[in-house]
Amino acid sequence: MLLTPDAGFLSNYFAEESNFRTLFPLHLQKMDALHWSPLPVIGKAVQFLVQDEVVSVLDIGSGIGKFCLAGAFYRPAAHYYGVEQREQLVTQAAIVRGRLGLNNVHFIHGNFTQLDLKQYDHFYFYNSFFENLSTSDRIDDSIAYSRELYNYYSHYLYNQLEEKPAGTRIVTYCSWGDEIPNGYKLIESHFDSLLKCWIKERQL
């Protein structure tokens, strides 16, 4: 059962990275700086993704759910969905969601290619595909990795985003932009251009 969130209670956890990390076991705390977005990055991302209307935002490769959890605190009107292949990370994310009482956060165990992306309005992408190219910066060995998978995932996301309607927003962090189709315009960039904010302007 989810609790009703209290702003004062939540603000402590999202005030500092070190405070947020205490919500998770030590082995996951140690991965935070490398594998999950910093809180200021998330704050800037959801400021762009969530305007005045109620929208659904999908985090592709959500890990421990940091983007969704923090996004729900910073911009509580939206619904945040995180999809992650590692079941143990989804379990931890769900435990923390319940502890924080965030009713607008939802976690999905699976591969993002199994989802219908038409169900989501906007997207956040912290280059979760890069693990397929790097042998030293992987979270674990519980899933398959290959350059072929990197190419497949990048092309799949590109094609799915190409089918989204005008007005679709996507924020990328530490991405080479392989997944951004023509028709999306770069609107903002922050943090030495590591964070990029895009809007689809037209159908091609």
Order of alpha helices (4+ residues) and beta strands (2+ residues): alpha-alpha-alpha-alpha-alpha-beta-alpha-beta-alpha-beta-beta-alpha-beta-beta-beta
